[in-house]
Each structure stands twice: as C-alpha cells, then as structure tokens.
Amino acid sequence: TFMIPAVIITVLLGTYLGAIASANRNKWVDYLIRAFYIFTWSSPPYFIALLLLLIFAIWLGPWTHLPTGGYVNELLPAPKPITGWLLIDALIEHDWAYAESYTIHMILPTFAVVLYSFGVYTRMARNTMLDVLESDYVRLAYVKGLSRRVVVYRVGLRNALIPLVTLMVLTFALSWTGAYVAEDVFDYHGMGYLTTVAITSVDPLMVYDITLFVGISVIIANFIADILYGVLDPRVRIT
C-alpha cells in the first residue's frame, strides 16, 4: 500500500534536492546533500528501517505517537470489503478512525523505502542538472536577463527531467527491495510479507501471482514514463 506514495515522495524529493545541490555546486549545501544521500544509499535497508524505528517510534514516541509495528490498530474493526484495499474501503465508508490509524502506521515504512531508494535518484538528478546548467540554452537564458531561480528551476529543471523519467521506473523497481525489508522490520503485512510467507511455505502459486503483479506494475510504470516523455519533450509525439 505504501509503495506508490513512497515512489512519489522519492521522485519529488530526489529531484528537488538534486536541483538544489547542482545549483549550489561545491558549497556547503551541496556537500550536505551529497553526504546525506551517500549515507542512505550505502546503508542496508534494514539498518535504515531500524534507525527510523528507534528514533521516531521509541525515542520520540511520546511526541510523534508513531507505532512500532503493524499496519493498523488491531482493536479497530475492519471496514466492509468493497475494493479489497482497506484504506480505500475505510474512506468509502467514512470510517475515519480506521483510515487515520492505517495512514499513521504507513508513515515509518514509507520513509524507510524513501530513504533507501532516493539516493540513486538524487545523485542522477544532480549530475543531470550539472550538465544542463552548462548548456548553451541555459547561458542564453542568463543573457536574456532571467533570474537565477527561473533559470535553474524552470529552464534547467524541466530539461533535466527528460532523462530522469527512465530512472523513475528503475526507482519503482528498486523500491520493492526496500519494501520487503521495511515490512519485515515494522511487522507490516503487505506485499513483502506475502512474498516472504509464500517463499518460506513453498507456495509457488502465490509466488507466481506476486511476480505477475510486480511485472504488471513495472509495465504500467513504463507506460506512464512514455506519457511523461511526450509532456516534457515537445519533440516527442504521442500517437
């Protein structure tokens, strides 16, 4: 359930931090962002998940009120199955207590996946932005009198997003790895939990179903990437 918001946050955060780092090349902001994403990139997924669990659920638990595990408060009755997605079913039935509990339990697993996967995307976004900022059309934008903010975040970033679209799909595939580990650490019964149970219990049908689901998800992600190419690059025509 938390995979889609995790990928969206990863892409947005990686793009934004990559643009900031490239715009402040070899300055303290650039060094700080690079140190942060190198640390998360080089750390095992279980270490990141355990670190978030220790800091925000245990040490800061009295203030954050974030749970240490599970996907919802077990004392709350499950909503009537309509779509098969508990959060959506709770929203349809206006069961706000269940929806709130479900969302709160998603926070730490989601950011565990984000921190694990955003390092690669941020590094590529930074390197792509550096190439774009040295191009002729960016120099022309400065000559026209455009401000640095407009040149970096409108002219440069829009053109840098074109090669990053392909990386978005790879980020989606990479996030699955972190999701499996995060679900195990936070005792979150999602796709990673089902995959682990299917493998350990030698259930080939369940493994086939999960593999098919992941494959279809990657195909849909590639389809969305093709649409984004046409949106970002006017030279591409969608037929």
Steps between C-alpha positions, in 0.01 A plus 500: 500500500779742583697429182326759283536792747859388569592516130327838458682647801830349378468662158391839633760508778780372277424749224476794739816416696691422180407840358602678820833315514584578137402866536736527802784290360800461733329698775400378844144427387633278222735318737222449756256353247766276348609373843139425592410304188831314498436394860149372425605348167784301656296386802317165497121533484452331838739750665300797371174341613638418845644851534164660423330260739744581778491879458139581413304212656703433815707805595254761370194278536335707777500802263455342157251229608627279218447125546787253509331246276187367339290650224203615709373507856376145562222625728328675209254292295588462133277682251265313271701359206409694186818546294730271695718797605436563868588871492276568200218295653531697824481830310197384302319402820615820676675296767741780587645331810607196300632714213700716740649199677586338167668817373704550819628144482615567142723796584817328624500216242444757224793718600720196553447417131548866402833531679620171356418581138528877461883507508543363148236734362642805676850432371377459142284811531800700622730376222236558233433850627873580494515405131189705424625810685814499282304487174468784250127560546551553874772758427259663256237517774747688723580736212130575460500627858307219666562456870708212632196339660304506174794362301569216743150391599307571180737486205760261635285269710239446228768384256675290764180307568502344153783249563380453859167355386666167422659499844155540656408152378825356636431674832162330511664160454771581757241601757358148508822377660479755779129427545562135577751585772294787643192281531702239687644756745169677562291181495297647217293240316535614140648362178837440663339302780297293253812433292696384803217274616458356149870419468545357848183290473590388146182637342585529127154629402533796735852569371369493141217740588736745671747482210218568255380794708848653519551447125171672415592786734831552321322494162255766621791707633669480157176607334476802730865581420420499126216747560730724705751506214235658280405751769857610577650484150296676226704313238331176602161439346260257663300312239 
